Amino acid sequence: MVLAEDGLRVCHRDKRGVIRNYDFGALPVAPALQRSFAAVFAARCAPGGGWDSAITGFNIWVLLRAFAKFLSEQESPPGDVDEFTAALWSSWRLSRPATDTGYRQVKVLANFLLRDERLPEPVREVMAKRVLKVKAQERAYQPEEFAEIRVTARRMFRAALLRIRENTRHLDAWRKGAFEPGSRDWLIGEGLDCLARTGHVPRYQQARGKMVMVNRYRLAMGGARPEVTWQRLYLSRIESTSLAVLLVTEQGLNATTVSEMPVPRATPDSGQNGGFPVYRLELEKRRRGGGRHFETRNLTDFGADSPGRLITEALEATAHARAFIAASGSDLDRLLIWHETYANSGRADPESPRVGPFVLGLARSAGTHWAIEVGLAGSPLRRTRKTVNVLHRREPGQNTQDTHDRVYVMNEPQAQEAAVPVIADGATAALDAARRTVFRAQLSDGPEDSEQQTATAGCTDYDNSPFTPPGSGCGASFLLCTACPNARVHPGHHARLAYLHHALESLRTALEPGHWETDWSDAHARLEDLKSRLGVALWTAKLAEVTSEDREAIDHLLNGHYDL
């Protein structure tokens, strides 16, 4: 049952088996409004209601708590949904911050409330008004900043991996009887065995209910601090977040996708007989829309710095935690698993799925806490994702190409700066292509006094050709006369050029396409341009006027007899 009989308590079990319980009786609003919120919430949590993930329901719950507090602070709080007014909604809308978060709060809550048929029409009309989306100010990290984040995350995770690896060796040696019973190493091994099985070092409950570490193990392990007790076999929250940061820096994934990523499995037969393990990452991003939620990537571990090496290390660092969860009978499947420091103290993250003392996935504020720990101004996860996909991978990361270009690339200053030489090169190439294929000789009514005749046109400045150094005389092919601003073409040249055009088209049918394209296409394109300027009728008439002298000149030209 999703909605309890009292109409106030909702139990949400998502498709992964994660369970969340919500008590709407705790909201500071009238009882009737509590039940109205609970009814809509329960309908969305029910199978087929649209909320397939427990985190979605939790996010709405947090928003409803904020909205309920807002309502309770009004002079005349509404008793139920049908008492909402347009002014009340406008006031809530103005109370939201002018950020992307505020934009989403307004849109999400409106969509939630619109599902109650009793919502007054004036309120619906106000909700229908366009809410301007705040332009994102998020920028990619500079190269040195990105490198520092990656090094810091690697250092923190690497230290944890080496610690867990060393203590795993100690535990394996104890289980094989390598230590003298009662010795310090033996006590440490026994403590690690208890830690692997229960998630805690040996402890007992005092009269007041407090759990206390057994003293002989405290002395052997060097105290009761996390770093000398449970951290011997498990990642802490900050270390698990370091692993998440590394996954983002290498794969450009969304933080939620990383948080919910199942444990990658090596593909069948990979890694056997001296081969390399190939891990299959199963990625989900619900915001992509129906039918496009899922994506897979294969990463191979073929050595240090290979794409799959981080997955191998992550599996090693979380092996004991995953074994504990499997032994508990839970079907929760996440790569990110960490041991909470303050078990059952109320300080752990309530929104994260958990098994015993273990929390699975990223907590809501994990990125922020990690940033504080390493001295960053804010969570690095979103900015790192943008940095990787825009500047390093340079391709969409769980987005369409349009979204990647429009949302991530076009407003990124580093991408804009990098695009300047590319655009300039493109413009130069386009200009060069235009110069090669556009008729650039000048049309005239007749020959000029200083004009020298060539095989295709008249030349007014032989000594200063754009194709050769100044003063050296023109050594270019007569085919380039149609691309030269020094050239003049008058009616006396039209028949010969029309014949050249006809001859080039004949060559097109006789030569390999690549050969013709390389040697003759530019000259043909310029003559096509001239033909369009003079008109098809005139061009056809001039072709009929071709003389034997014209044919001989063009034949010599095409056969290379004029080449120096």
SEVEX-620554 format. One record per residue (C-alpha): residue number from 0; x, y, z; residue in three letters. Coordinates in steps of 0.02 Angstrom, whole numbers, plus 50000, padded with zeros to 5 digits. Example, Ala and Ser with C-alpha at 12.3 -4.5 7.8 and 13.67 -1.06 7.14 Angstrom:
REM SEVEX-620554
    n      x      y      z  res
    0  50615  49775  50390  ALA
    1  50684  49947  50357  SER
REM end
This chain:
REM SEVEX-620554
    n      x      y      z  res
    0  50000  50000  50000  MET
    1  50071  50169  49949  VAL
    2  49951  50281  50047  LEU
    3  49912  50229  50226  ALA
    4  49733  50220  50290  GLU
    5  49754  50382  50386  ASP
    6  49787  50472  50220  GLY
    7  49944  50553  50288  LEU
    8  50083  50425  50272  ARG
    9  50157  50374  50104  VAL
   10  50275  50229  50071  CYS
   11  50373  50241  49908  HIS
   12  50463  50087  49844  ARG
   13  50553  50124  49681  ASP
   14  50599  50003  49541  LYS
   15  50768  49971  49622  ARG
   16  50689  49918  49786  GLY
   17  50737  50075  49881  VAL
   18  50602  50119  50010  ILE
   19  50560  50293  50075  ARG
   20  50425  50336  50203  ASN
   21  50347  50508  50215  TYR
   22  50234  50578  50352  ASP
   23  50131  50722  50283  PHE
   24  50059  50750  50456  GLY
   25  50225  50832  50498  ALA
   26  50198  50974  50372  LEU
   27  50149  51140  50454  PRO
   28  49986  51159  50357  VAL
   29  49802  51120  50388  ALA
   30  49754  50935  50402  PRO
   31  49649  50942  50243  ALA
   32  49795  51013  50144  LEU
   33  49910  50881  50217  GLN
   34  49796  50745  50149  ARG
   35  49781  50831  49980  SER
   36  49970  50838  49963  PHE
   37  49984  50657  50020  ALA
   38  49854  50597  49893  ALA
   39  49942  50677  49744  VAL
   40  50112  50619  49809  PHE
   41  50051  50440  49831  ALA
   42  49979  50436  49656  ALA
   43  50148  50484  49585  ARG
   44  50238  50355  49693  CYS
   45  50121  50213  49642  ALA
   46  50177  50093  49504  PRO
   47  50153  50182  49339  GLY
   48  50138  50350  49426  GLY
   49  50297  50416  49347  GLY
   50  50417  50421  49495  TRP
   51  50527  50269  49461  ASP
   52  50667  50330  49574  SER
   53  50656  50361  49761  ALA
   54  50767  50513  49744  ILE
   55  50634  50597  49636  THR
   56  50505  50577  49773  GLY
   57  50627  50639  49903  PHE
   58  50667  50795  49802  ASN
   59  50481  50837  49788  ILE
   60  50460  50804  49974  TRP
   61  50598  50929  50015  VAL
   62  50513  51057  49901  LEU
   63  50343  51025  49982  LEU
   64  50417  51054  50154  ARG
   65  50484  51222  50096  ALA
   66  50315  51266  50018  PHE
   67  50222  51212  50176  ALA
   68  50334  51324  50280  LYS
   69  50298  51467  50160  PHE
   70  50110  51438  50177  LEU
   71  50119  51432  50366  SER
   72  50199  51605  50368  GLU
   73  50054  51687  50274  GLN
   74  49927  51795  50367  GLU
   75  49785  51681  50313  SER
   76  49856  51510  50269  PRO
   77  49745  51410  50150  PRO
   78  49652  51263  50226  GLY
   79  49657  51159  50067  ASP
   80  49705  51165  49883  VAL
   81  49540  51244  49830  ASP
   82  49582  51397  49938  GLU
   83  49742  51437  49843  PHE
   84  49743  51607  49756  THR
   85  49836  51681  49610  ALA
   86  49915  51809  49726  ALA
   87  49977  51670  49841  LEU
   88  50060  51579  49697  TRP
   89  50138  51740  49630  SER
   90  50207  51776  49803  SER
   91  50285  51602  49812  TRP
   92  50357  51624  49639  ARG
   93  50438  51789  49686  LEU
   94  50509  51712  49844  SER
   95  50614  51590  49744  ARG
   96  50795  51637  49706  PRO
   97  50835  51702  49532  ALA
   98  50939  51549  49494  THR
   99  50920  51387  49399  ASP
  100  50869  51306  49564  THR
  101  50731  51434  49590  GLY
  102  50670  51408  49411  TYR
  103  50657  51220  49438  ARG
  104  50569  51242  49606  GLN
  105  50432  51346  49525  VAL
  106  50409  51229  49377  LYS
  107  50414  51067  49477  VAL
  108  50293  51125  49612  LEU
  109  50172  51192  49481  ALA
  110  50171  51024  49392  ASN
  111  50137  50938  49558  PHE
  112  49993  51050  49610  LEU
  113  49911  51048  49438  LEU
  114  49872  50864  49464  ARG
  115  49741  50911  49595  ASP
  116  49580  50946  49500  GLU
  117  49519  51064  49637  ARG
  118  49656  51191  49603  LEU
  119  49562  51354  49557  PRO
  120  49567  51410  49376  GLU
  121  49644  51582  49414  PRO
  122  49791  51492  49495  VAL
  123  49809  51379  49344  ARG
  124  49814  51532  49231  GLU
  125  49952  51612  49333  VAL
  126  50049  51449  49333  MET
  127  50034  51443  49144  ALA
  128  50130  51606  49125  LYS
  129  50304  51583  49059  ARG
  130  50443  51573  49186  VAL
  131  50605  51640  49115  LEU
  132  50743  51513  49130  LYS
  133  50897  51585  49212  VAL
  134  51046  51585  49096  LYS
  135  51177  51467  49163  ALA
  136  51335  51551  49227  GLN
  137  51429  51389  49250  GLU
  138  51598  51386  49164  ARG
  139  51720  51246  49129  ALA
  140  51876  51237  49235  TYR
  141  52038  51308  49170  GLN
  142  52166  51173  49125  PRO
  143  52268  51199  49284  GLU
  144  52111  51197  49394  GLU
  145  52048  51037  49313  PHE
  146  52217  50954  49333  ALA
  147  52224  51003  49518  GLU
  148  52050  50931  49551  ILE
  149  52096  50769  49466  ARG
  150  52261  50753  49559  VAL
  151  52177  50790  49726  THR
  152  52038  50662  49697  ALA
  153  52165  50533  49639  ARG
  154  52276  50563  49791  ARG
  155  52130  50541  49914  MET
  156  52060  50386  49830  PHE
  157  52231  50309  49803  ARG
  158  52274  50328  49988  ALA
  159  52110  50241  50034  ALA
  160  52140  50101  49909  LEU
  161  52316  50067  49975  LEU
  162  52250  50066  50154  ARG
  163  52112  49942  50113  ILE
  164  52231  49835  50010  ARG
  165  52357  49824  50153  GLU
  166  52226  49778  50282  ASN
  167  52147  49652  50164  THR
  168  52316  49564  50153  ARG
  169  52325  49566  50343  HIS
  170  52150  49491  50356  LEU
  171  52191  49355  50228  ASP
  172  52351  49312  50325  ALA
  173  52251  49300  50488  TRP
  174  52123  49185  50409  ARG
  175  52267  49072  50351  LYS
  176  52337  49064  50530  GLY
  177  52493  49167  50496  ALA
  178  52495  49255  50667  PHE
  179  52527  49195  50843  GLU
  180  52360  49187  50937  PRO
  181  52345  49330  51060  GLY
  182  52480  49436  50976  SER
  183  52445  49613  50920  ARG
  184  52440  49561  50736  ASP
  185  52323  49419  50780  TRP
  186  52205  49537  50875  LEU
  187  52206  49658  50728  ILE
  188  52165  49514  50611  GLY
  189  52022  49455  50721  GLU
  190  51957  49633  50731  GLY
  191  51964  49647  50541  LEU
  192  51870  49483  50523  ASP
  193  51731  49549  50634  CYS
  194  51734  49713  50538  LEU
  195  51715  49622  50372  ALA
  196  51568  49517  50436  ARG
  197  51473  49647  50537  THR
  198  51532  49816  50474  GLY
  199  51602  49857  50646  HIS
  200  51754  49812  50749  VAL
  201  51714  49706  50904  PRO
  202  51608  49808  51024  ARG
  203  51483  49788  51165  TYR
  204  51332  49883  51228  GLN
  205  51345  49980  51390  GLN
  206  51206  49991  51516  ALA
  207  51144  50155  51441  ARG
  208  51137  50079  51268  GLY
  209  51296  50155  51198  LYS
  210  51404  50042  51090  MET
  211  51586  50039  51145  VAL
  212  51737  49958  51064  MET
  213  51812  49810  51158  VAL
  214  51967  49875  51245  ASN
  215  52093  49743  51187  ARG
  216  52054  49781  51006  TYR
  217  52061  49967  51042  ARG
  218  52238  49945  51109  LEU
  219  52291  49832  50965  ALA
  220  52221  49945  50828  MET
  221  52284  50106  50904  GLY
  222  52122  50184  50963  GLY
  223  51939  50196  50914  ALA
  224  51952  50330  50781  ARG
  225  51878  50287  50610  PRO
  226  52047  50294  50523  GLU
  227  52114  50150  50632  VAL
  228  51952  50050  50644  THR
  229  51819  50035  50507  TRP
  230  51918  50136  50379  GLN
  231  52041  49992  50372  ARG
  232  51920  49900  50254  LEU
  233  51795  50030  50195  TYR
  234  51788  50197  50106  LEU
  235  51732  50351  50200  SER
  236  51606  50471  50128  ARG
  237  51740  50593  50069  ILE
  238  51842  50452  49990  GLU
  239  51689  50384  49899  SER
  240  51657  50559  49834  THR
  241  51837  50566  49772  SER
  242  51800  50408  49673  LEU
  243  51645  50492  49601  ALA
  244  51747  50645  49552  VAL
  245  51871  50533  49462  LEU
  246  51731  50444  49368  LEU
  247  51665  50614  49312  VAL
  248  51838  50676  49260  THR
  249  51866  50519  49155  GLU
  250  51692  50490  49083  GLN
  251  51602  50658  49093  GLY
  252  51451  50579  49178  LEU
  253  51307  50662  49268  ASN
  254  51322  50654  49459  ALA
  255  51156  50562  49477  THR
  256  51211  50436  49346  THR
  257  51372  50405  49444  VAL
  258  51275  50392  49607  SER
  259  51155  50262  49538  GLU
  260  51279  50166  49430  MET
  261  51267  49978  49459  PRO
  262  51425  49880  49494  VAL
  263  51511  49857  49323  PRO
  264  51535  49676  49275  ARG
  265  51675  49612  49166  ALA
  266  51610  49544  49002  THR
  267  51615  49353  48983  PRO
  268  51789  49282  48952  ASP
  269  51873  49452  48968  SER
  270  52026  49448  49080  GLY
  271  52046  49260  49060  GLN
  272  52197  49173  48985  ASN
  273  52304  49328  49005  GLY
  274  52179  49445  48925  GLY
  275  52119  49612  48988  PHE
  276  51955  49636  49084  PRO
  277  51823  49733  48988  VAL
  278  51695  49815  49103  TYR
  279  51520  49857  49046  ARG
  280  51454  50018  49123  LEU
  281  51264  50027  49131  GLU
  282  51215  50210  49135  LEU
  283  51044  50286  49161  GLU
  284  50988  50466  49141  LYS
  285  50800  50482  49165  ARG
  286  50788  50661  49101  ARG
  287  50829  50603  48925  ARG
  288  50650  50543  48901  GLY
  289  50564  50378  48872  GLY
  290  50660  50250  48772  GLY
  291  50824  50347  48786  ARG
  292  50861  50328  48972  HIS
  293  50994  50195  48957  PHE
  294  51169  50191  48886  GLU
  295  51314  50070  48902  THR
  296  51501  50098  48887  ARG
  297  51638  49967  48881  ASN
  298  51801  50008  48970  LEU
  299  51955  49898  48958  THR
  300  52088  49886  49093  ASP
  301  52249  49853  48997  PHE
  302  52364  49937  49122  GLY
  303  52400  50099  49214  ALA
  304  52306  50250  49145  ASP
  305  52193  50139  49039  SER
  306  52005  50180  49037  PRO
  307  51959  50028  49141  GLY
  308  52093  50039  49276  ARG
  309  51988  50152  49387  LEU
  310  51846  50025  49382  ILE
  311  51965  49886  49436  THR
  312  52025  49993  49581  GLU
  313  51848  50043  49630  ALA
  314  51794  49862  49637  LEU
  315  51944  49821  49746  GLU
  316  51909  49966  49865  ALA
  317  51726  49920  49887  THR
  318  51744  49730  49889  ALA
  319  51714  49708  50076  HIS
  320  51565  49826  50077  ALA
  321  51485  49737  49928  ARG
  322  51514  49568  50013  ALA
  323  51427  49631  50169  PHE
  324  51277  49695  50069  ILE
  325  51264  49531  49973  ALA
  326  51271  49431  50135  ALA
  327  51132  49539  50209  SER
  328  51015  49483  50069  GLY
  329  50992  49658  49997  SER
  330  50968  49675  49808  ASP
  331  51034  49853  49804  LEU
  332  51168  49868  49672  ASP
  333  51282  50021  49671  ARG
  334  51465  50046  49633  LEU
  335  51483  50187  49760  LEU
  336  51472  50121  49938  ILE
  337  51537  50204  50095  TRP
  338  51533  50175  50282  HIS
  339  51444  50311  50379  GLU
  340  51543  50387  50521  THR
  341  51402  50422  50642  TYR
  342  51291  50268  50630  ALA
  343  51116  50293  50698  ASN
  344  51159  50466  50763  SER
  345  51043  50562  50648  GLY
  346  51190  50643  50559  ARG
  347  51194  50523  50411  ALA
  348  51111  50568  50247  ASP
  349  50928  50516  50264  PRO
  350  50892  50520  50077  GLU
  351  51024  50390  50029  SER
  352  50987  50203  50023  PRO
  353  51079  50107  50157  ARG
  354  51113  49932  50221  VAL
  355  51174  49922  50400  GLY
  356  51313  50051  50423  PRO
  357  51337  50070  50235  PHE
  358  51267  50206  50121  VAL
  359  51252  50179  49934  LEU
  360  51280  50314  49805  GLY
  361  51317  50498  49825  LEU
  362  51233  50599  49961  ALA
  363  51149  50761  49908  ARG
  364  51283  50871  49982  SER
  365  51431  50755  49948  ALA
  366  51506  50867  49813  GLY
  367  51492  51022  49924  THR
  368  51573  50936  50073  HIS
  369  51713  50870  49962  TRP
  370  51743  51047  49896  ALA
  371  51755  51115  50073  ILE
  372  51878  50977  50118  GLU
  373  51995  51019  49973  VAL
  374  51969  51207  49973  GLY
  375  51857  51233  49821  LEU
  376  51723  51366  49810  ALA
  377  51585  51242  49765  GLY
  378  51546  51064  49714  SER
  379  51655  51016  49566  PRO
  380  51540  50883  49491  LEU
  381  51438  50988  49368  ARG
  382  51583  51098  49314  ARG
  383  51696  50948  49294  THR
  384  51566  50860  49187  ARG
  385  51555  51014  49075  LYS
  386  51744  51028  49066  THR
  387  51765  50848  49011  VAL
  388  51626  50844  48881  ASN
  389  51660  51016  48806  VAL
  390  51850  51027  48811  LEU
  391  51916  50849  48823  HIS
  392  51795  50720  48751  ARG
  393  51717  50855  48638  ARG
  394  51560  50753  48613  GLU
  395  51391  50736  48700  PRO
  396  51390  50648  48867  GLY
  397  51215  50573  48888  GLN
  398  51142  50719  48791  ASN
  399  51085  50748  48613  THR
  400  51205  50837  48497  GLN
  401  51089  50988  48496  ASP
  402  51087  50999  48687  THR
  403  51275  50975  48694  HIS
  404  51305  51117  48571  ASP
  405  51171  51236  48633  ARG
  406  51183  51214  48822  VAL
  407  51363  51163  48851  TYR
  408  51474  51221  48708  VAL
  409  51407  51385  48640  MET
  410  51409  51478  48807  ASN
  411  51579  51414  48862  GLU
  412  51716  51548  48844  PRO
  413  51856  51421  48822  GLN
  414  51760  51335  48682  ALA
  415  51726  51504  48603  GLN
  416  51910  51550  48614  GLU
  417  51964  51383  48541  ALA
  418  51840  51406  48400  ALA
  419  51915  51571  48342  VAL
  420  52062  51497  48243  PRO
  421  51949  51357  48179  VAL
  422  51823  51483  48115  ILE
  423  51962  51589  48043  ALA
  424  52037  51439  47954  ASP
  425  51865  51394  47889  GLY
  426  51835  51569  47826  ALA
  427  52005  51572  47743  THR
  428  51973  51403  47663  ALA
  429  51803  51463  47603  ALA
  430  51881  51621  47532  LEU
  431  52016  51519  47445  ASP
  432  51884  51403  47374  ALA
  433  51784  51553  47312  ALA
  434  51936  51627  47231  ARG
  435  51971  51462  47145  ARG
  436  51795  51435  47081  THR
  437  51728  51612  47049  VAL
  438  51766  51701  46886  PHE
  439  51878  51848  46937  ARG
  440  51936  51918  46769  ALA
  441  51854  52080  46719  GLN
  442  51729  52085  46577  LEU
  443  51756  52220  46445  SER
  444  51681  52274  46281  ASP
  445  51843  52260  46185  GLY
  446  52033  52245  46201  PRO
  447  52133  52380  46291  GLU
  448  52286  52461  46211  ASP
  449  52410  52387  46337  SER
  450  52328  52215  46339  GLU
  451  52432  52061  46298  GLN
  452  52338  51912  46231  GLN
  453  52349  51740  46312  THR
  454  52271  51575  46263  ALA
  455  52112  51617  46358  THR
  456  52104  51806  46392  ALA
  457  52192  51973  46384  GLY
  458  52321  52021  46517  CYS
  459  52345  52201  46576  THR
  460  52490  52175  46700  ASP
  461  52600  52026  46656  TYR
  462  52742  52082  46772  ASP
  463  52635  52087  46930  ASN
  464  52537  51926  46937  SER
  465  52445  51877  47098  PRO
  466  52511  51699  47072  PHE
  467  52698  51737  47066  THR
  468  52816  51855  47159  PRO
  469  52804  52040  47105  PRO
  470  52910  52089  46955  GLY
  471  52951  51911  46905  SER
  472  52823  51896  46768  GLY
  473  52674  51779  46769  CYS
  474  52716  51594  46763  GLY
  475  52542  51529  46800  ALA
  476  52442  51416  46686  SER
  477  52328  51504  46561  PHE
  478  52186  51410  46648  LEU
  479  52210  51531  46793  LEU
  480  52177  51684  46686  CYS
  481  51993  51666  46728  THR
  482  52042  51679  46913  ALA
  483  52155  51832  46890  CYS
  484  52097  52012  46919  PRO
  485  52227  52071  46792  ASN
  486  52140  51975  46653  ALA
  487  52013  52051  46534  ARG
  488  51882  51951  46440  VAL
  489  51790  52034  46295  HIS
  490  51675  51961  46160  PRO
  491  51825  51905  46057  GLY
  492  51867  51779  46195  HIS
  493  51692  51710  46223  HIS
  494  51694  51575  46087  ALA
  495  51864  51507  46142  ARG
  496  51809  51502  46325  LEU
  497  51646  51418  46278  ALA
  498  51745  51286  46186  TYR
  499  51862  51264  46337  LEU
  500  51708  51237  46446  HIS
  501  51643  51106  46323  HIS
  502  51814  51019  46318  ALA
  503  51824  51010  46509  LEU
  504  51653  50930  46516  GLU
  505  51710  50802  46388  SER
  506  51863  50764  46496  LEU
  507  51748  50739  46644  ARG
  508  51668  50589  46560  THR
  509  51835  50516  46506  ALA
  510  51940  50532  46666  LEU
  511  51930  50456  46839  GLU
  512  51822  50571  46947  PRO
  513  51962  50603  47072  GLY
  514  52086  50648  46935  HIS
  515  51965  50768  46851  TRP
  516  51916  50846  47018  GLU
  517  52096  50880  47062  THR
  518  52157  50950  46895  ASP
  519  52008  51026  46806  TRP
  520  51860  51059  46923  SER
  521  51911  51234  46979  ASP
  522  51934  51296  46800  ALA
  523  51768  51218  46751  HIS
  524  51681  51303  46898  ALA
  525  51747  51474  46846  ARG
  526  51683  51448  46670  LEU
  527  51515  51394  46740  GLU
  528  51513  51560  46833  ASP
  529  51554  51655  46672  LEU
  530  51419  51559  46578  LYS
  531  51289  51610  46707  SER
  532  51343  51793  46689  ARG
  533  51336  51796  46500  LEU
  534  51179  51690  46486  GLY
  535  51149  51517  46413  VAL
  536  51086  51585  46245  ALA
  537  51242  51690  46213  LEU
  538  51354  51549  46273  TRP
  539  51274  51425  46152  THR
  540  51286  51548  46008  ALA
  541  51470  51581  46042  LYS
  542  51507  51395  46048  LEU
  543  51444  51385  45867  ALA
  544  51569  51521  45818  GLU
  545  51725  51425  45875  VAL
  546  51865  51431  45744  THR
  547  52001  51306  45706  SER
  548  52124  51427  45788  GLU
  549  52020  51423  45949  ASP
  550  52017  51232  45948  ARG
  551  52204  51222  45919  GLU
  552  52242  51343  46062  ALA
  553  52131  51248  46185  ILE
  554  52201  51080  46131  ASP
  555  52378  51143  46163  HIS
  556  52322  51211  46333  LEU
  557  52241  51049  46390  LEU
  558  52388  50944  46330  ASN
  559  52512  51052  46427  GLY
  560  52603  51122  46277  HIS
  561  52603  51297  46354  TYR
  562  52675  51240  46521  ASP
  563  52850  51303  46560  LEU
REM end
